[in-house]
Amino acid sequence: MKAFIVDRYGSADRMQLGEVPQPQLRDDDVLIEIHAAGVNPLDSKIRDGEFKLLLPYRLPLILGNELAGVVVRVGSRVQRFKPGDEVYARVDKKRIGTFAQFIAVSEEDLAIKPKSLTMEEAASVPLVGLTAWQALVETAKLKKGQKVLIHAGSGGVGTFAIQLAKYLGATVATTTSTANIELVKRLGADVVIDYKKNAFEEILRDYDVVLNSLDAETLKKSVRVLKPGGKLISISGPPDPAFARQIGLSRIFGLVMRFLSFRIRKLAKRHQVDYSFLFMRASGDQLRQIGLLIDTGAIRPILDRVFPFESTKEAMSYVETGRAKGKVVVKIR
Ligand SMILES: NC(=O)c1ccc[n+]([C@@H]2O[C@H](COP(=O)([O-])OP(=O)(O)OC[C@H]3O[C@@H](n4cnc5c(N)ncnc54)[C@H](OP(=O)(O)O)[C@@H]3O)[C@@H](O)[C@H]2O)c1
């Protein structure tokens, strides 16, 4: 099969389209013919080796973290899927490789694709949808009437998180640039801060939750908009000791993460807010719930561009500009 392979960590040139054998199926795996794959900033970070300590992949590695496609074959212990099913998934972080024609995915990580979406739209959902779900539903336990600030509302995570927070009944503030104000308003944002003109930390007060996906400076300023007891959730770091424990890292890594997050945890404590780092995980169960919200019209994915499979490198470069509005997808079949 055709796949985009990285044989050594490094720049974009290290990724090449090549021929590799079809994946082997484990008993609880489903073999999927991939129709479309979502592109995320994570793909470039993995390619560049930024995650090699946390996620020690064996090279050569096929990139790509999410997909929509059709089940071709199932392992002997698979119960919920059969050949012909249309599915979507964020694959397990240890078994990535969706910039390819086929992949074997554990049944646990898979869900039936929302019926109202095309393959390209469905492929754009899993990673950002699960991130938003795990931040707002699982970690923040966001409730009706609460106030949440979602940074970078026009990005992949932001466009999904705004809609999910509105569905949960929250008041949503977001940061974006002038060009994207209309987009985030259409998605339901109640308070829109143009970060080119205004400082969010001088406008927003008494928020219950902040979802940060930006830099350390934004994270620090975000503490000021929270009320005591509020929750600061960051998906762009720094990782904290609780995260190290959650993914079973060694004591040394735990200490490194304690050190990396020391300043923000200290600041958060001083303001009586709770800081946590989230690294999203695969979940077929949560994708089923997200699929229901999509099929009932509560949430719709926002696609910026669809690239042909051969142009996967260009798709990644486009995401790397940091200017995508919603998601970028490659069409594989
Ligand atoms: N830990 C996890 O589990 C996890 C999961 C998903 C993503 N992430 C990380 O979260 C980050 C965001 O991911 P993403 O997929 O949403 O990225 P993305 O789609 O590439 O984000 C692009 C968007 O960010 C906006 N943006 C850039 N700078 C901004 C600023 N200073 N203020 C407000 N908006 C700004 C841009 O809007 P303008 O053009 O208007 O500036 C653009 O629409 C990445 O670092 C990614 O790796 C982590």
The ligand as a Tripos MOL2 file, in Angstrom:
@<TRIPOS>MOLECULE
LIG
   48    52     1     0     0
SMALL
NO_CHARGES

@<TRIPOS>ATOM
      1 N1         -2.6200   18.1690   24.1380 N.am      1 LIG1
      2 C1         -3.5030   17.7310   23.2450 C.2       1 LIG1
      3 O1         -4.1250   16.6960   23.4230 O.2       1 LIG1
      4 C2         -3.7480   18.5440   21.9890 C.ar      1 LIG1
      5 C3         -4.8060   18.2020   21.1440 C.ar      1 LIG1
      6 C4         -5.0460   19.0040   20.0290 C.ar      1 LIG1
      7 C5         -4.2240   20.0980   19.7670 C.ar      1 LIG1
      8 N2         -3.2030   20.3710   20.5970 N.ar      1 LIG1
      9 C6         -2.3220   21.5420   20.3650 C.3       1 LIG1
     10 O2         -3.1230   22.7050   20.4700 O.3       1 LIG1
     11 C7         -2.6590   23.6890   19.5580 C.3       1 LIG1
     12 C8         -3.8040   24.1450   18.6760 C.3       1 LIG1
     13 O3         -4.2330   23.0730   17.8540 O.3       1 LIG1
     14 P1         -5.2180   23.3430   16.6400 P.3       1 LIG1
     15 O4         -5.4040   22.0720   15.9000 O.co2     1 LIG1
     16 O5         -6.4290   24.0670   17.1000 O.co2     1 LIG1
     17 O6         -4.3070   24.3500   15.8040 O.3       1 LIG1
     18 P2         -4.6200   25.1460   14.4340 P.3       1 LIG1
     19 O7         -5.9280   24.7230   13.8920 O.co2     1 LIG1
     20 O8         -3.4180   25.0120   13.5740 O.co2     1 LIG1
     21 O9         -4.7090   26.6670   14.9500 O.3       1 LIG1
     22 C9         -4.7440   27.6660   14.0010 C.3       1 LIG1
     23 C10        -5.6080   28.7940   14.5010 C.3       1 LIG1
     24 O10        -4.9890   29.4020   15.6370 O.3       1 LIG1
     25 C11        -5.3480   30.7780   15.6390 C.3       1 LIG1
     26 N3         -4.3770   31.5570   16.3970 N.ar      1 LIG1
     27 C12        -3.0270   31.6050   16.1900 C.ar      1 LIG1
     28 N4         -2.4520   32.4390   17.0810 N.ar      1 LIG1
     29 C13        -3.4580   32.9420   17.8460 C.ar      1 LIG1
     30 C14        -3.5140   33.8450   18.9580 C.ar      1 LIG1
     31 N5         -2.4060   34.4190   19.4480 N.pl3     1 LIG1
     32 N6         -4.7100   34.1070   19.5170 N.ar      1 LIG1
     33 C15        -5.8480   33.5330   19.0500 C.ar      1 LIG1
     34 N7         -5.8620   32.6790   17.9920 N.ar      1 LIG1
     35 C16        -4.6820   32.3780   17.4140 C.ar      1 LIG1
     36 C17        -5.3560   31.1550   14.1750 C.3       1 LIG1
     37 O11        -6.2740   32.2080   13.9810 O.3       1 LIG1
     38 P3         -5.7620   33.6370   13.4040 P.3       1 LIG1
     39 O12        -5.3390   33.3410   11.9970 O.co2     1 LIG1
     40 O13        -6.9840   34.4580   13.5570 O.co2     1 LIG1
     41 O14        -4.6140   34.0490   14.2840 O.co2     1 LIG1
     42 C18        -5.8070   29.8650   13.4540 C.3       1 LIG1
     43 O15        -7.1730   29.8970   13.0920 O.3       1 LIG1
     44 C19        -1.4890   23.0540   18.8220 C.3       1 LIG1
     45 O16        -0.2920   23.4040   19.4730 O.3       1 LIG1
     46 C20        -1.7340   21.5610   18.9830 C.3       1 LIG1
     47 O17        -0.5690   20.7890   18.8750 O.3       1 LIG1
     48 C21        -2.9230   19.6190   21.7050 C.ar      1 LIG1
@<TRIPOS>BOND
     1     1     2 1
     2     2     3 2
     3     2     4 1
     4     4     5 ar
     5     4    48 ar
     6     5     6 ar
     7     6     7 ar
     8     7     8 ar
     9     8     9 1
    10     8    48 ar
    11     9    10 1
    12     9    46 1
    13    10    11 1
    14    11    12 1
    15    11    44 1
    16    12    13 1
    17    13    14 1
    18    14    15 2
    19    14    16 1
    20    14    17 1
    21    17    18 1
    22    18    19 2
    23    18    20 1
    24    18    21 1
    25    21    22 1
    26    22    23 1
    27    23    24 1
    28    23    42 1
    29    24    25 1
    30    25    26 1
    31    25    36 1
    32    26    27 ar
    33    26    35 ar
    34    27    28 ar
    35    28    29 ar
    36    29    30 ar
    37    29    35 ar
    38    30    31 1
    39    30    32 ar
    40    32    33 ar
    41    33    34 ar
    42    34    35 ar
    43    36    37 1
    44    36    42 1
    45    37    38 1
    46    38    39 2
    47    38    40 1
    48    38    41 1
    49    42    43 1
    50    44    45 1
    51    44    46 1
    52    46    47 1
@<TRIPOS>SUBSTRUCTURE
     1 LIG1         1 GROUP 0 **** ****
